Amino acid sequence: AAVSKFQFGSIPVVCMTSSESPHSRRQITVVCESATLVFDDKVEQRLTLHSQNGSISQPAYSDEMPLTREMNEFLKAVRSGKPDPTHIQTGIAVVRAITAAEGSIRLNGQFVKL
């Protein structure tokens, strides 16, 4: 099992993963102040939003693969000659978060600040 703790902007993140679980699952739970978002890759409706007041909704999402979407955005930027600085900043933030998560795992789950 691996645990990583890091901060994504001002948001603390704790990730736990294990291949030793008897259940084959690919699930991500994001707990926030007013709601919890659950992504479960083993069910038909993969996103479920649980609000603090007890209501449950299923946000709409695209079935397009994320890498396909990113490649299409990249091609659009190349063709137009106008790069999207928002995508660049998001990409940098994601790389920093992954680096922090890997560093935390190497440190046996210790908190790593970006």
C-alpha angles and dihedrals in degrees: 000000000000129000124191128184124191142141120250103200103311093336120100112222129198118189125187125185134172136172090197096077115117088222122076102224138153102193135147123192119194112194115199136172097269105018147011123231118205124195113193116178093193098066133068097243099047100185123062125173117204112193125204091249090062099256119136124206136172112224118216117252139172122258088212111118111254094233090051090051091049092048091050091051090048091051091048090053092048093048094047094041089227114110117206107238090197091063090048092052091046091050091051091049091051092050090050091049092050090048091050092048091051091047091051091051090052087052092052095255099317116154113266119194119213 
